[in-house]
Amino acid sequence: MNKNELIPSARRLIHSLRDMGYEFASAVADLVDNSIEAGATFVAIDVEFDGDDSWVRIADNGRGMAPSELREALRYGAERDYEEEDLGKFGLGLKTASLSQCRRLTVASRTNPQRAVVAAFCWDLEHIGTTDRWEILPVGPGETGPSVRSPLKDTTGTVVLWQRLDRMLGYQLPYGLIARKRMLAMCRELESHLGMVFHRFIAGEVRSNKLKILVNGNEVTPWDPFARDEKKTKVRASAELEVEHEGIKGVVKIEPFVLPHQQDFSSPESFRRASGPANWNQQQGFYIYRAGRLIQSGGWCRLRTVDEHTKLARIAIGFNPVLDEAFKINVAKMRVQMPPQIREEVLRLLTPVIRLAQETYRKRSPDPAPAPAPAAPAPSASPPTIRPAGPSPTSPAPRPDTSLSNGPARNPDHAGDERWSLVDLQRQLEEVAEPAEKPVIARVFTRLRTRMNGKGTGR
């Protein structure tokens, strides 16, 4: 039987592989994974805005790679043996993550601490478009420039340089204030993302040496989703579940937390920071870690829906990479699925946590001493207010919570004598509504105001 090897078209496939779902922050995070695997304790990400000549550089102080190792690392589907706790998996991340953002990828590496010998190669999409061949280009010492060589002057390590940032800049003419602001915003989002994804490494919880990450010279601070430094955070009993998938066994660790009510945080700034990059409602749920690296931050994996009353519940779920197939982890390490064989047990463990989160959310401030009943108010022409259902009108009003962006929303079932105007009530409803529900809320309140105006009762 004759066999014919069919090599994919480099020109077509390499462009298709650019669209694997990476965003800027997740692409950089994939490269930080490589730095951690190389034993790095320091990673510096620098973003230089200069129109078409803008670049991004990720440099570490890891072991580095010899020329043969570097060439293999640049192969799509690189051949290598992954250790059990390695963050890599498919041999694609370096290439697919980088070329999702740029058209020229240069990687340089140094392995000898005594000699500053640097090996460098690059993938260039313009070259591949011309040749239609899977060719990397060697980069000589005179071609690398200080942006590549300077981080390796005094240390071993690896430098990844992105140039021709067509996906990042997003403009035909990427110059001017708007393009610069876009780049700055992306850098701020990157700092927040890295502080969340690698918080256990930065805090020294995963490996013996802490990881230090800089973004444009700013040190990334870890964001702990579970606010463990807050005295009123409730830590529930952890559990370990055994999972077997296609003959491979592993253990999944479940660690539930219930964050404090807004009033019980040590400071308003601590409460704001605990809300997370996506704010309170979207940050509730499961935090899934693969070898200590955060893969999913929030959400309930279709076991329940996001609920305002359970937004203080956050559950850490950790697994070893041997269970990658059970969790259906994808190439970009941005999507996982809860293994079906543990869903019922996770739901059982979740029930008391959800109950505690709801009780904590509904907490009221201690009632002050009863005050004398106020005199009956005189008639007023002020706009009408709507009183939420709750205790009798003479009950003292509790300290109100604030909106999602600054804290838990008001709970009408426990709002005491607090009064809301139509504007206030509409704002509260819109803050907890899904995007498709907001126009409906606006129309309902428009009709309500029209009816009230027709009866001469105000707005």
Backbone torsions as a table, in degrees:
resi	resn	phi	psi	omega
1	MET	NA	123.8	179.9
2	ASN	-75.6	140.6	177.9
3	LYS	-118.0	134.7	179.8
4	ASN	-122.8	118.7	177.7
5	GLU	-76.0	129.4	179.3
6	LEU	-112.7	105.8	-180.0
7	ILE	-88.7	125.2	-179.2
8	PRO	-59.5	149.1	175.2
9	SER	-63.9	119.3	-180.0
10	ALA	-62.1	-40.7	-175.9
11	ARG	-60.8	-42.8	-175.8
12	ARG	-82.0	-46.1	-173.2
13	LEU	-70.0	-38.5	-176.9
14	ILE	-66.3	-29.4	175.5
15	HIS	-75.2	-35.5	177.5
16	SER	-64.7	-36.5	-178.3
17	LEU	-70.9	-9.3	176.9
18	ARG	-72.3	-17.3	-172.5
19	ASP	-108.6	54.4	-179.4
20	MET	-98.8	9.7	173.2
21	GLY	100.1	7.3	178.9
22	TYR	-73.7	138.8	162.8
23	GLU	-104.1	173.4	-175.5
24	PHE	-55.6	-50.7	-175.4
25	ALA	-64.9	-42.4	-179.4
26	SER	-69.3	-30.9	177.2
27	ALA	-66.9	-43.8	177.8
28	VAL	-64.5	-40.8	180.0
29	ALA	-59.6	-35.9	178.6
30	ASP	-63.7	-34.8	178.1
31	LEU	-75.2	-32.0	174.9
32	VAL	-64.1	-34.0	173.9
33	ASP	-54.3	-45.7	-179.7
34	ASN	-62.4	-39.5	179.2
35	SER	-63.1	-41.9	179.0
36	ILE	-63.0	-43.5	179.0
37	GLU	-62.0	-30.9	179.7
38	ALA	-82.4	8.0	177.5
39	GLY	80.3	17.0	-178.2
40	ALA	-70.1	144.3	172.2
41	THR	-112.1	-3.1	-176.8
42	PHE	-143.8	128.2	176.2
43	VAL	-131.9	126.1	179.2
44	ALA	-116.0	123.6	175.9
45	ILE	-109.1	122.9	179.6
46	ASP	-123.4	134.1	179.7
47	VAL	-120.0	120.0	-178.5
48	GLU	-110.4	119.5	178.1
49	PHE	-94.1	120.4	178.2
50	ASP	-154.0	50.9	179.6
51	GLY	58.5	-131.7	-179.8
52	ASP	-62.9	-22.2	-178.4
53	ASP	-95.3	14.5	177.4
54	SER	-63.6	152.8	178.8
55	TRP	-148.9	161.9	174.8
56	VAL	-126.8	135.1	-179.9
57	ARG	-128.9	132.4	174.5
58	ILE	-117.8	114.9	-176.2
59	ALA	-123.9	139.1	178.7
60	ASP	-132.3	171.7	179.0
61	ASN	-112.4	35.5	-178.7
62	GLY	-77.7	-163.0	-176.3
63	ARG	-69.3	-25.4	-176.1
64	GLY	79.7	176.5	-178.7
65	MET	-133.0	137.0	171.9
66	ALA	-68.8	162.1	-177.5
67	PRO	-52.3	-42.8	-179.4
68	SER	-66.3	-38.7	177.7
69	GLU	-66.3	-38.7	-179.1
70	LEU	-66.2	-42.7	177.8
71	ARG	-61.4	-41.7	179.4
72	GLU	-67.4	-38.1	178.9
73	ALA	-63.0	-26.8	-179.7
74	LEU	-87.5	-3.3	176.0
75	ARG	-76.4	138.6	172.8
76	TYR	-70.2	122.7	-173.9
77	GLY	75.1	47.8	-175.8
78	ALA	-57.7	139.6	176.9
79	GLU	-84.7	117.0	175.3
80	ARG	-162.9	155.4	177.6
81	ASP	-93.0	120.7	179.8
82	TYR	-89.6	133.9	173.3
83	GLU	-72.9	163.8	-174.5
84	GLU	-60.1	-34.3	-176.8
85	GLU	-100.6	9.3	-179.8
86	ASP	-66.9	148.6	-179.7
87	LEU	-85.7	-20.5	177.4
88	GLY	-78.9	169.4	-178.8
89	LYS	-153.5	-51.5	-167.7
90	PHE	-100.6	-11.3	-175.2
91	GLY	73.4	25.5	-177.7
92	LEU	-121.9	-22.3	-167.0
93	GLY	-55.7	-48.1	-177.3
94	LEU	-55.6	-45.4	-175.5
95	LYS	-78.0	-51.2	-175.2
96	THR	-67.7	-39.0	179.1
97	ALA	-65.1	-44.6	-176.6
98	SER	-67.8	-50.5	-175.6
99	LEU	-76.1	-5.2	169.5
100	SER	-71.6	-17.6	-175.8
101	GLN	-114.4	-20.9	-172.7
102	CYS	-142.0	170.4	179.0
103	ARG	-108.4	-6.6	176.3
104	ARG	-138.2	120.9	-178.4
105	LEU	-117.5	120.1	176.3
106	THR	-115.4	132.9	177.3
107	VAL	-125.3	124.5	178.3
108	ALA	-122.9	147.0	-175.9
109	SER	-148.7	148.8	178.3
110	ARG	-131.0	131.3	-178.9
111	THR	-112.6	-21.3	-174.4
112	ASN	-95.9	115.8	-179.1
113	PRO	-69.0	-21.2	-178.9
114	GLN	-88.8	-26.3	-176.6
115	ARG	-124.7	131.4	-178.8
116	ALA	-85.1	60.5	177.0
117	VAL	-94.8	120.8	-174.1
118	VAL	-117.5	127.6	172.5
119	ALA	-100.6	141.7	-176.8
120	ALA	-148.3	139.6	175.5
121	PHE	-140.5	163.6	179.0
122	CYS	-144.5	151.3	165.5
123	TRP	-98.1	129.0	-179.9
124	ASP	-127.6	114.5	-177.2
125	LEU	-65.7	-27.4	177.0
126	GLU	-67.2	-42.5	179.1
127	HIS	-64.4	-43.3	-179.7
128	ILE	-66.1	-36.3	177.3
129	GLY	-63.3	-30.8	179.7
130	THR	-81.3	-43.0	-172.9
131	THR	-94.4	-24.2	-172.9
132	ASP	54.7	39.6	179.7
133	ARG	-128.8	148.3	178.9
134	TRP	-81.2	73.0	-175.1
135	GLU	-117.0	129.8	168.3
136	ILE	-97.2	152.2	-176.2
137	LEU	-106.2	131.5	173.5
138	PRO	-69.3	144.6	180.0
139	VAL	-118.7	113.1	-177.6
140	GLY	-75.6	167.0	-179.1
141	PRO	-56.1	-35.3	-179.0
142	GLY	-77.8	-9.7	-176.7
143	GLU	-101.3	-15.5	-174.3
144	THR	-74.1	-43.4	-179.7
145	GLY	80.3	167.3	-176.5
146	PRO	-64.8	-27.9	-178.8
147	SER	-62.8	-26.5	178.4
148	VAL	-96.4	-44.1	-170.4
149	ARG	-82.0	-32.0	-173.2
150	SER	-60.8	-38.7	179.0
151	PRO	-66.3	-18.7	-177.6
152	LEU	-102.4	10.6	-176.8
153	LYS	-64.1	-40.1	-173.1
154	ASP	-119.1	8.3	-175.5
155	THR	-152.2	157.0	168.2
156	THR	-73.1	165.5	178.7
157	GLY	146.1	-169.0	-177.0
158	THR	-136.4	142.0	176.1
159	VAL	-120.4	129.7	174.7
160	VAL	-113.9	125.1	-177.5
161	LEU	-119.8	125.7	175.3
162	TRP	-103.6	129.7	175.8
163	GLN	-130.5	163.9	-175.3
164	ARG	55.7	67.7	-171.7
165	LEU	-82.7	64.4	-174.8
166	ASP	-64.1	-37.6	-178.1
167	ARG	-77.7	-33.0	-178.0
168	MET	-74.4	-46.1	-174.5
169	LEU	-74.8	-41.3	172.0
170	GLY	68.2	16.7	179.7
171	TYR	-129.5	146.2	176.1
172	GLN	-65.1	-37.8	175.4
173	LEU	-121.0	89.2	-171.9
174	PRO	-80.5	62.7	177.9
175	TYR	-127.4	166.9	174.0
176	GLY	94.5	177.8	-171.7
177	LEU	-66.2	-38.2	-177.2
178	ILE	-63.7	-45.8	179.4
179	ALA	-63.8	-39.4	179.4
180	ARG	-65.3	-42.6	179.1
181	LYS	-63.8	-37.7	177.9
182	ARG	-60.4	-43.7	-179.1
183	MET	-65.7	-41.1	178.8
184	LEU	-63.4	-40.7	178.6
185	ALA	-63.2	-39.5	178.5
186	MET	-65.1	-35.3	177.9
187	CYS	-67.8	-38.6	177.7
188	ARG	-64.8	-42.9	177.7
189	GLU	-63.7	-36.1	179.0
190	LEU	-63.5	-45.3	178.3
191	GLU	-56.5	-46.6	-179.1
192	SER	-64.0	-42.3	-177.7
193	HIS	-65.6	-46.2	-179.0
194	LEU	-66.0	-37.6	178.2
195	GLY	-64.1	-28.3	177.7
196	MET	-83.3	-50.7	-173.7
197	VAL	-64.8	-39.1	-174.9
198	PHE	-109.4	24.4	-173.7
199	HIS	-60.6	-33.4	180.0
200	ARG	-71.7	-32.1	177.5
201	PHE	-73.9	-42.0	-179.5
202	ILE	-65.4	-35.8	-179.5
203	ALA	-83.1	-3.7	178.9
204	GLY	76.2	25.3	-178.5
205	GLU	-88.0	-16.2	-173.2
206	VAL	-103.2	-47.1	-178.3
207	ARG	-125.0	168.0	-173.9
208	SER	-63.7	-37.3	-179.5
209	ASN	-98.8	129.5	176.5
210	LYS	-65.7	150.1	176.6
211	LEU	-98.5	130.7	176.2
212	LYS	-110.3	126.7	179.8
213	ILE	-122.1	131.2	174.4
214	LEU	-115.2	140.1	171.3
215	VAL	-121.5	110.6	-175.9
216	ASN	52.4	40.5	177.8
217	GLY	85.2	-9.0	179.0
218	ASN	-90.7	126.5	179.9
219	GLU	-74.1	130.3	179.8
220	VAL	-76.0	128.6	178.6
221	THR	-98.6	142.5	-178.7
222	PRO	-72.2	142.3	174.6
223	TRP	-110.2	111.9	-180.0
224	ASP	-87.4	111.3	-177.8
225	PRO	-61.6	-19.4	-170.7
226	PHE	-103.6	5.5	176.0
227	ALA	44.5	49.4	-175.5
228	ARG	-69.5	-14.0	177.2
229	ASP	-85.4	-2.0	176.8
230	GLU	-88.7	130.0	-175.6
231	LYS	-62.6	-31.5	-175.1
232	LYS	-91.6	2.2	173.6
233	THR	-65.7	132.2	-178.2
234	LYS	-98.0	121.3	179.2
235	VAL	-102.6	117.9	-179.7
236	ARG	-91.6	166.3	-177.6
237	ALA	-62.4	134.3	178.9
238	SER	-82.8	166.3	-180.0
239	ALA	-146.9	154.0	176.6
240	GLU	-122.8	128.1	-179.1
241	LEU	-114.5	133.4	177.6
242	GLU	-87.7	134.5	-179.8
243	VAL	-123.5	134.0	173.2
244	GLU	-123.3	127.8	-178.7
245	HIS	-139.9	118.2	179.4
246	GLU	51.7	44.3	176.5
247	GLY	83.3	-4.4	-179.7
248	ILE	-104.1	128.8	-179.2
249	LYS	-107.7	148.0	176.6
250	GLY	-159.6	173.3	-177.6
251	VAL	-118.0	136.0	175.9
252	VAL	-110.1	126.3	-178.9
253	LYS	-101.5	130.6	-179.5
254	ILE	-111.6	124.8	179.5
255	GLU	-130.5	102.0	-177.6
256	PRO	-86.8	145.2	175.9
257	PHE	-137.1	147.6	170.1
258	VAL	-124.8	118.0	-177.4
259	LEU	-75.1	159.2	-177.3
260	PRO	-70.0	159.4	168.2
261	HIS	-62.4	155.1	-178.7
262	GLN	-51.3	-40.5	-176.8
263	GLN	-67.0	-20.1	-174.4
264	ASP	-99.0	0.8	174.3
265	PHE	-72.3	152.3	-175.7
266	SER	-67.2	-23.8	178.8
267	SER	-162.2	158.6	175.6
268	PRO	-59.0	-35.4	179.0
269	GLU	-66.1	-39.2	177.4
270	SER	-63.3	-40.4	177.8
271	PHE	-64.3	-43.6	-179.8
272	ARG	-63.5	-43.9	-178.7
273	ARG	-65.2	-36.8	-179.8
274	ALA	-66.2	-19.0	-179.3
275	SER	-63.5	-26.3	174.5
276	GLY	85.0	170.8	-177.6
277	PRO	-59.5	-32.2	-176.8
278	ALA	-102.3	6.0	-179.2
279	ASN	72.2	167.9	-162.3
280	TRP	-52.9	-55.5	-172.3
281	ASN	-60.9	-42.9	-177.1
282	GLN	-77.9	-12.6	-179.9
283	GLN	-94.7	-0.9	177.4
284	GLN	-75.5	156.4	172.7
285	GLY	113.0	-146.8	-172.7
286	PHE	-88.7	136.4	171.7
287	TYR	-115.2	106.1	-170.9
288	ILE	-100.9	123.9	-176.2
289	TYR	-112.7	133.3	173.2
290	ARG	-112.8	112.2	-177.1
291	ALA	53.5	37.0	177.1
292	GLY	87.3	-8.4	-178.7
293	ARG	-97.5	128.2	-176.5
294	LEU	-71.1	126.0	179.0
295	ILE	-103.8	-44.4	-179.8
296	GLN	-125.8	131.3	-178.1
297	SER	-118.7	89.0	179.4
298	GLY	97.4	166.7	-176.1
299	GLY	96.9	159.8	-172.4
300	TRP	-114.0	13.2	176.4
301	CYS	51.2	37.6	177.8
302	ARG	65.7	15.7	175.2
303	LEU	-85.4	-24.1	175.5
304	ARG	-162.1	174.5	-179.3
305	THR	-103.0	160.0	176.2
306	VAL	-64.7	134.2	-175.0
307	ASP	-139.8	132.4	178.1
308	GLU	-53.4	-36.1	-174.4
309	HIS	-78.4	-10.4	-178.7
310	THR	-116.1	17.5	-173.5
311	LYS	-72.2	-8.7	176.6
312	LEU	-88.1	-2.8	-178.6
313	ALA	-91.1	124.7	176.4
314	ARG	-138.5	131.4	-173.2
315	ILE	-126.2	122.2	176.6
316	ALA	-83.9	131.9	176.0
317	ILE	-127.1	117.7	-176.9
318	GLY	-116.3	138.8	176.7
319	PHE	-143.0	159.3	179.3
320	ASN	-87.9	148.5	179.7
321	PRO	-56.4	-16.0	176.1
322	VAL	-62.9	-19.6	-179.7
323	LEU	-97.9	17.0	-179.1
324	ASP	-54.7	-42.7	-178.2
325	GLU	-67.5	-36.6	178.6
326	ALA	-64.3	-36.8	-179.5
327	PHE	-91.1	-1.0	177.1
328	LYS	53.5	46.8	-178.5
329	ILE	-70.1	140.2	-177.8
330	ASN	-97.6	174.0	-174.0
331	VAL	-58.9	-43.4	-177.0
332	ALA	-77.0	-2.2	-179.4
333	LYS	54.0	41.3	179.2
334	MET	-120.5	1.1	-178.3
335	ARG	-143.0	134.6	174.4
336	VAL	-137.5	162.7	174.4
337	GLN	-125.6	144.2	176.1
338	MET	-71.0	124.2	178.7
339	PRO	-56.6	131.1	-176.3
340	PRO	-60.4	-28.2	-176.5
341	GLN	-71.8	-11.7	178.2
342	ILE	-117.3	4.0	-175.5
343	ARG	-61.6	-44.9	-178.6
344	GLU	-64.7	-40.6	-179.9
345	GLU	-67.9	-37.8	176.6
346	VAL	-63.7	-41.3	177.3
347	LEU	-61.2	-41.1	178.9
348	ARG	-62.6	-44.1	178.7
349	LEU	-67.4	-27.2	-176.0
350	LEU	-75.8	-29.8	-172.3
351	THR	-55.1	-52.3	179.7
352	PRO	-67.3	-27.9	178.4
353	VAL	-67.9	-43.5	178.5
354	ILE	-62.2	-42.3	179.9
355	ARG	-61.9	-43.6	-179.7
356	LEU	-66.8	-38.7	178.8
357	ALA	-63.3	-40.2	178.2
358	GLN	-66.1	-41.5	178.3
359	GLU	-64.2	-40.6	179.7
360	THR	-66.5	-40.6	179.5
361	TYR	-61.7	-38.3	-175.7
362	ARG	-85.6	4.3	-178.4
363	LYS	-54.8	140.9	175.9
364	ARG	-113.8	150.9	173.6
365	SER	-66.5	150.0	176.5
366	PRO	-56.7	137.4	-179.3
367	ASP	-70.7	132.2	174.6
368	PRO	-72.4	173.7	178.3
369	ALA	-60.9	143.5	-178.9
370	PRO	-58.6	138.4	178.7
371	ALA	-101.5	155.3	177.6
372	PRO	-58.2	145.1	179.8
373	ALA	-63.8	133.8	-179.7
374	PRO	-73.3	155.6	176.6
375	ALA	-65.3	153.3	179.9
376	ALA	-60.7	132.6	-178.4
377	PRO	-72.4	148.5	176.4
378	ALA	-73.3	153.7	176.8
379	PRO	-55.0	142.1	-177.0
380	SER	-133.6	149.8	177.5
381	ALA	-95.8	14.2	-177.5
382	SER	-68.8	161.3	-179.5
383	PRO	-59.6	150.1	-178.9
384	PRO	-66.7	151.5	174.7
385	THR	-121.5	159.8	178.2
386	ILE	-115.8	126.0	-178.0
387	ARG	-95.6	122.3	176.6
388	PRO	-65.9	155.2	175.1
389	ALA	-62.1	144.9	-179.8
390	GLY	168.6	-154.8	-178.3
391	PRO	-64.4	175.2	-177.5
392	SER	-63.0	156.7	-176.7
393	PRO	-59.7	-16.7	180.0
394	THR	-91.2	-2.0	178.2
395	SER	-68.9	144.0	177.5
396	PRO	-68.5	144.4	-179.1
397	ALA	-77.0	133.7	175.8
398	PRO	-75.6	167.5	176.6
399	ARG	-66.3	120.0	-175.0
400	PRO	-73.3	146.0	170.4
401	ASP	-81.9	168.2	-179.3
402	THR	-107.2	-170.4	-173.8
403	SER	-76.3	174.2	-177.3
404	LEU	-57.2	-38.6	-176.8
405	SER	-70.1	-19.9	-178.9
406	ASN	-122.5	-1.8	-179.5
407	GLY	156.9	-176.6	-178.7
408	PRO	-62.9	143.8	178.2
409	ALA	-73.6	159.8	178.5
410	ARG	-61.9	145.8	178.0
411	ASN	-107.5	109.9	-175.5
412	PRO	-60.4	-26.9	-178.3
413	ASP	-73.2	-12.7	-175.1
414	HIS	-138.8	44.2	-173.1
415	ALA	-105.5	4.6	176.2
416	GLY	59.1	-133.4	-175.7
417	ASP	-96.7	12.6	-177.2
418	GLU	-64.3	136.3	-179.5
419	ARG	-110.0	140.6	177.8
420	TRP	-118.0	139.5	169.2
421	SER	-79.2	168.5	176.2
422	LEU	-58.6	-39.7	179.9
423	VAL	-61.6	-44.0	-178.9
424	ASP	-64.6	-45.5	-179.1
425	LEU	-64.1	-42.1	179.0
426	GLN	-61.7	-41.6	-180.0
427	ARG	-62.8	-42.7	-179.9
428	GLN	-62.8	-42.6	179.5
429	LEU	-65.0	-40.9	-179.0
430	GLU	-67.1	-29.7	-179.1
431	GLU	-69.3	-30.3	-179.5
432	VAL	-100.5	-1.8	-177.3
433	ALA	-81.4	154.2	169.8
434	GLU	-72.8	158.1	-178.4
435	PRO	-53.5	-40.2	-177.1
436	ALA	-70.7	-19.1	-177.9
437	GLU	-85.5	-21.5	-173.8
438	LYS	-62.4	-42.9	177.2
439	PRO	-61.7	-34.0	179.0
440	VAL	-65.4	-44.3	178.4
441	ILE	-60.0	-43.6	-179.7
442	ALA	-60.9	-41.6	-179.3
443	ARG	-67.8	-40.0	180.0
444	VAL	-62.6	-44.1	-179.3
445	PHE	-69.9	-30.4	175.3
446	THR	-63.8	-45.4	178.5
447	ARG	-65.0	-39.1	179.8
448	LEU	-62.0	-43.8	179.4
449	ARG	-65.1	-37.6	178.9
450	THR	-62.9	-43.5	179.7
451	ARG	-64.2	-43.0	-177.8
452	MET	-68.0	-36.6	177.4
453	ASN	-65.3	-37.1	-179.8
454	GLY	-65.2	-27.4	178.5
455	LYS	-92.8	3.0	176.6
456	GLY	71.7	29.9	-176.9
457	THR	-106.1	10.1	179.7
458	GLY	117.6	-163.8	-175.3
459	ARG	-58.8	NA	NA
